[in-house]
Amino acid sequence: MVRKKVFTISLLAALLLGNPQINRPEKILIQEQKISQKGLKLENVVKEVQDTEEYKSIKEFLLAPFEGFNKINIQTSEMGIYALSNMAEGLVGFSIKNPNRRKEVGSLLERVVNITLDDKISPYKEEILDIGDLENNGIYLSHLNVILGAYQRVKGDNKYQELNEKISKHLTKKTIEDEHKHVRSYNHLKYRWPADQTVTLYSLYVFDKNFDKNLSERPIKEWLTYMQNKATDEKTGLPFSEVAGIDYGKIPRGCAISWSVRYMSNFALDESKELWENYKKYFKKDLVFFAGFREFPEEVAKSANIDSGPIYMGVGTAATAFGVGAAKAVGDLTTYNQLKNTQGIVETAIELFDNKNLKRISNDLLTKSIYFNFDNLTNWY
């Protein structure tokens, strides 16, 4: 996961720091939070809900002609696919909480699929169904597969089943045949980031759930075994950040672990909870009602980079921001509330100091899509 062109430093900061100009749900009269064995299950008894600014922005984007992400200050197709994947997941959660909006959400998800397949984003020059070997475009294929799964979860019309199945079988085969049990994130690089593989496996899990298949069982089992036996730090029990030989790969990283836990909670709940507890033991910094996560182990002196975002007193902005979704996914309500409190304090600071740059970046589509996804995170099945 740690590499160039993933997120800008300022964007990662914005994810933690939040956006004082974005209003949270304006009218949610009753919201009951329950912790189930499957993690934090948000059950909303809602009498009246007004759309958030994130939902309005996502809807506006999807209903407009797509002219490329550079038109809306998303600089790479990779950032774009992250935005589309998060908005798709968020739309599923939104439809589960608001079943009367299911038809509307289904139409929006169709637009997400169409944009993701657009040649301005896709690395392929032909239709995917017409290509023999899809090679190793792991990030694109895995997030596209999540998006196709989100569409099927809401629409249920099997429209993209053939495409979804082709991609799922390809990702399954690539995982099983790889000595590291990973799909390469990029076709032109040899490196394999476990955080990216959690998205791959999650997409296979969703495909199986939607179509009553069993593709994901073997790659999930083999990946978990590989990670436990060959890619886990002995001292902390935390995963390596990269497994194919990058120089810093054996160092666990907060941004990667927070990212991974959220996805793993769907297909490997017990393992994700164990990972979360180890992660908190070695990386969490508590201050009563507030908390943050370190980017590196305490004894490791490394500087911030594009993936980590700014690091303040050892606390990484990306690790903490993605920790919000991870805490919610595994049912850790205490940590979730601590992280949200931290976010709220810094939101206030940004408002007081009027940081226009962070305000601008935290208003972009990727940031809003991630906020929207975390706000609507719930169990799909």
C-alpha positions in Angstrom: 0.0 0.0 0.0 2.9 2.3 0.6 3.9 3.9 -2.7 3.7 7.0 -4.7 0.5 8.4 -6.2 -1.9 6.9 -3.6 -3.2 9.9 -1.7 -1.7 13.4 -1.4 -0.4 14.4 2.0 -2.9 17.1 2.4 -5.8 14.8 1.5 -4.8 12.3 4.2 -4.6 15.1 6.7 -8.0 16.3 5.7 -9.5 12.9 6.3 -8.5 13.1 9.9 -9.1 16.8 10.3 -12.5 16.8 8.7 -14.3 19.6 7.1 -16.2 22.2 9.2 -18.2 23.1 6.1 -19.7 19.7 5.8 -22.8 19.2 7.8 -23.5 15.8 9.4 -27.0 14.4 9.0 -29.3 17.3 9.7 -32.2 15.4 11.0 -31.7 11.9 12.4 -34.3 11.7 15.1 -33.3 8.3 16.6 -30.2 6.3 16.0 -29.5 3.3 18.1 -26.0 1.8 18.1 -25.7 -1.9 18.8 -22.6 -4.1 18.9 -23.2 -7.5 17.4 -20.8 -10.4 17.0 -20.3 -9.2 13.4 -18.9 -5.9 14.6 -20.6 -2.5 15.1 -24.0 -2.8 13.5 -25.7 0.5 13.2 -29.5 0.0 13.3 -31.3 3.2 12.5 -34.9 3.9 13.5 -35.4 6.9 11.4 -38.5 9.0 11.1 -37.0 11.8 9.0 -33.6 12.0 7.4 -32.2 14.9 5.3 -29.4 14.1 2.9 -25.9 15.0 4.0 -23.7 17.3 1.9 -21.6 14.3 1.0 -24.6 12.5 -0.5 -25.7 15.6 -2.4 -22.2 16.1 -3.8 -21.9 12.4 -4.9 -25.3 12.5 -6.5 -24.5 15.7 -8.4 -21.3 14.2 -9.6 -22.9 11.0 -10.8 -25.8 12.7 -12.6 -23.5 15.0 -14.5 -21.6 14.0 -17.7 -18.3 12.4 -16.8 -15.4 14.4 -18.4 -12.6 12.9 -16.4 -11.4 13.3 -12.8 -9.0 16.0 -13.6 -12.0 18.3 -14.1 -12.8 17.9 -10.4 -9.3 18.1 -8.9 -8.7 14.4 -8.6 -5.4 14.0 -10.3 -5.1 10.3 -11.0 -7.3 7.5 -12.1 -6.2 5.6 -9.0 -7.6 8.3 -6.7 -10.7 8.2 -8.8 -11.2 4.5 -8.4 -10.8 4.9 -4.6 -13.5 7.5 -4.7 -15.9 5.4 -6.8 -15.3 2.3 -4.7 -16.0 4.2 -1.4 -19.1 5.9 -2.8 -20.4 2.6 -4.0 -20.0 1.0 -0.6 -21.6 4.1 1.0 -24.5 3.9 -1.3 -25.2 0.3 -0.3 -25.2 1.3 3.4 -27.4 4.3 2.6 -29.9 2.1 0.8 -30.0 -0.4 3.7 -30.8 2.4 6.1 -33.2 4.0 3.7 -35.0 1.3 1.9 -37.5 3.7 0.4 -34.5 5.2 -1.6 -33.5 1.9 -3.1 -34.5 2.7 -6.6 -32.7 6.0 -6.6 -29.6 4.4 -5.2 -29.7 1.7 -7.8 -29.6 4.2 -10.6 -26.7 6.0 -8.9 -24.8 2.7 -8.6 -25.3 2.0 -12.3 -23.6 5.3 -13.0 -20.7 4.4 -10.7 -20.3 1.2 -12.7 -20.4 3.0 -16.1 -17.9 5.6 -14.9 -15.5 3.0 -13.6 -15.6 1.2 -16.9 -15.0 4.4 -18.8 -11.7 4.4 -20.9 -10.6 7.6 -19.0 -10.2 5.3 -16.0 -9.8 1.8 -17.1 -6.3 0.5 -17.9 -7.8 -1.7 -20.7 -8.3 -0.6 -24.3 -10.9 -3.3 -24.9 -14.0 -4.5 -23.2 -13.0 -6.6 -20.2 -15.2 -9.5 -21.3 -13.3 -9.6 -24.6 -9.9 -9.8 -23.0 -8.2 -13.1 -22.4 -5.7 -12.3 -19.6 -6.5 -9.4 -17.4 -2.9 -9.5 -16.0 -2.1 -7.8 -12.7 -4.0 -4.6 -12.5 -4.9 -5.5 -8.9 -6.1 -2.1 -7.6 -8.3 -1.4 -10.5 -9.8 -4.8 -10.8 -10.4 -5.3 -7.1 -12.2 -1.9 -6.6 -14.2 -2.5 -9.8 -15.2 -5.8 -8.4 -16.3 -4.2 -5.1 -18.4 -1.7 -7.2 -20.0 -4.5 -9.2 -20.8 -6.3 -6.0 -22.3 -3.1 -4.5 -24.5 -2.8 -7.6 -25.7 -6.4 -7.3 -26.4 -6.0 -3.6 -28.8 -3.2 -4.3 -30.3 -4.0 -7.7 -30.2 -7.8 -7.6 -30.8 -8.0 -11.4 -27.6 -10.0 -12.4 -26.9 -7.4 -15.1 -23.2 -7.5 -14.5 -22.9 -11.1 -13.2 -20.8 -12.3 -16.2 -18.3 -9.4 -15.7 -18.3 -9.8 -12.0 -17.6 -13.5 -12.3 -14.8 -13.1 -14.9 -13.0 -10.7 -12.7 -13.5 -12.7 -9.5 -12.2 -15.9 -11.1 -9.2 -14.0 -12.4 -8.4 -12.5 -9.0 -8.9 -15.9 -7.4 -6.5 -17.6 -9.8 -3.9 -14.9 -9.5 -4.0 -15.1 -5.7 -3.7 -18.8 -5.5 -0.9 -19.1 -8.1 1.2 -16.3 -6.6 3.9 -17.5 -4.1 3.0 -14.6 -1.8 -0.8 -15.2 -2.2 -1.3 -11.6 -3.5 -2.4 -10.1 -6.7 0.1 -7.4 -7.8 -1.3 -4.0 -7.3 0.2 -2.7 -10.6 1.0 -4.5 -13.7 4.3 -2.8 -14.0 5.5 -3.4 -10.5 6.5 -6.6 -8.7 5.5 -5.3 -5.2 2.5 -6.7 -3.3 0.9 -4.7 -0.5 -1.3 -6.7 1.9 -3.6 -3.8 2.4 -4.5 -3.9 -1.3 -5.0 -7.6 -1.1 -7.7 -7.2 1.6 -9.8 -5.3 -1.0 -9.3 -8.1 -3.5 -10.4 -10.7 -1.0 -13.3 -8.6 0.2 -14.5 -8.2 -3.4 -14.5 -12.1 -3.8 -16.4 -12.4 -0.5 -19.1 -10.0 -1.8 -19.3 -11.9 -5.1 -19.8 -15.2 -3.2 -22.5 -13.7 -1.0 -24.4 -12.1 -3.9 -24.4 -15.2 -6.1 -24.2 -18.1 -3.6 -20.7 -19.1 -4.8 -17.6 -20.3 -3.0 -14.7 -18.7 -4.9 -13.3 -16.7 -1.9 -12.8 -19.6 0.6 -9.4 -20.9 -0.8 -7.7 -17.5 -1.5 -8.8 -16.1 1.9 -7.5 -19.2 3.7 -4.2 -19.3 1.8 -3.6 -15.5 2.2 -4.3 -15.6 5.9 -1.9 -18.6 6.3 0.8 -16.9 4.3 0.5 -13.7 6.3 0.6 -15.5 9.6 3.6 -17.7 8.7 5.7 -15.5 6.5 4.6 -11.9 6.7 4.0 -11.0 10.4 6.3 -9.1 12.7 7.2 -11.5 15.5 7.3 -8.8 18.2 4.0 -7.2 17.6 2.0 -9.8 15.7 1.3 -7.1 13.1 1.5 -7.6 9.3 4.4 -6.5 7.1 3.4 -3.5 5.0 4.8 -5.1 1.8 5.8 -8.7 1.1 7.8 -8.9 -2.1 11.0 -7.2 -1.1 10.6 -3.4 -0.9 13.1 -2.0 1.6 10.7 -0.9 4.3 8.3 -3.8 3.8 8.8 -5.6 7.0 7.9 -2.6 9.1 4.2 -2.6 10.1 2.5 0.7 9.2 -0.6 2.3 10.7 -2.2 3.5 7.5 -2.0 0.0 6.1 -3.4 -1.7 9.2 -6.3 0.6 9.7 -7.2 0.2 6.0 -6.9 -3.6 6.2 -8.9 -4.1 9.4 -12.0 -2.5 7.8 -12.0 -4.8 4.8 -10.9 -7.9 6.7 -13.8 -7.6 9.2 -16.1 -8.8 6.5 -14.4 -12.0 5.5 -12.2 -12.8 8.5 -13.8 -11.2 11.5 -11.9 -13.2 14.2 -8.5 -12.4 12.6 -9.4 -8.8 12.1 -10.4 -8.4 15.8 -7.1 -10.0 16.9 -5.2 -7.8 14.5 -7.1 -4.8 15.9 -6.2 -5.6 19.5 -2.5 -6.0 18.7 -2.6 -2.8 16.7 -4.1 -0.9 19.6 -1.5 -2.4 22.0 1.4 -1.1 19.9 0.2 1.8 17.9 -2.7 3.5 19.7 -2.1 6.7 21.7 -4.8 7.4 24.3 -5.7 10.7 25.9 -8.9 9.9 27.9 -11.7 10.9 25.5 -9.4 11.2 22.5 -7.1 8.8 20.6 -4.9 8.5 17.5 -2.8 5.8 15.9 0.9 5.8 15.2 2.2 5.4 11.7 5.3 3.5 12.7 6.3 1.4 15.7 7.6 3.6 18.5 11.2 2.6 18.0 11.2 3.2 14.3 12.3 6.7 13.3 10.9 7.3 9.8 9.5 10.4 8.2 6.0 11.0 6.9 5.3 10.2 3.2 2.4 10.3 0.8 0.7 7.3 2.3 1.0 8.3 6.0 0.1 12.0 5.6 1.6 14.3 8.2 2.8 12.7 11.5 2.4 14.7 14.7 4.1 13.4 17.8 4.2 10.0 16.2 0.5 9.9 15.3 -0.3 9.4 11.6 -3.2 11.2 10.0 -4.0 8.4 7.6 -3.7 5.7 10.3 -6.1 7.7 12.5 -8.5 8.6 9.8 -8.9 5.1 8.4 -9.0 3.9 12.0 -12.5 5.5 12.3 -13.9 3.0 9.8 -11.9 0.1 11.2 -13.1 0.7 14.8 -16.7 0.9 13.5 -16.3 -2.3 11.5 -15.0 -4.5 14.4 -17.4 -3.1 16.9 -15.0 -1.1 19.0 -17.3 1.7 20.0 -15.0 3.1 22.6 -12.1 3.7 20.2 -14.6 4.8 17.5 -15.9 7.5 19.8 -12.4 8.6 20.8 -11.3 9.0 17.2 -14.5 10.9 16.3 -13.8 13.2 19.3 -10.3 13.8 18.0 -11.7 14.6 14.6 -14.2 17.0 16.1 -11.5 18.9 18.0 -9.4 19.4 15.0 -12.3 20.4 12.9 -12.9 23.2 15.3 -9.2 24.2 15.2 -9.3 24.4 11.4 -12.4 26.6 11.6 -10.7 28.9 14.1 -7.5 29.2 12.1 -9.4 29.3 8.8 -7.1 26.8 6.9 -8.4 27.4 3.4 -6.2 24.8 1.8 -7.4 22.0 4.1 -11.0 23.2 3.7 -10.6 23.0 -0.1 -9.1 19.6 -0.1 -11.5 18.1 2.4 -14.3 19.3 0.2 -13.1 17.2 -2.8 -15.0 14.1 -4.1 -12.6 11.5 -2.7 -12.7 12.9 0.8 -16.5 13.2 0.7 -16.8 9.6 -0.6 -14.8 8.2 2.2 -16.8 10.2 4.8 -20.0 9.0 3.2 -18.8 5.4 3.3 -17.8 5.5 7.0 -21.0 7.4 7.9 -23.1 4.6 6.3 -21.0 1.6 7.2 -23.2 -1.3 8.1 -23.4 -5.0 7.5 -24.6 -6.0 4.0 -25.6 -9.6 4.8 
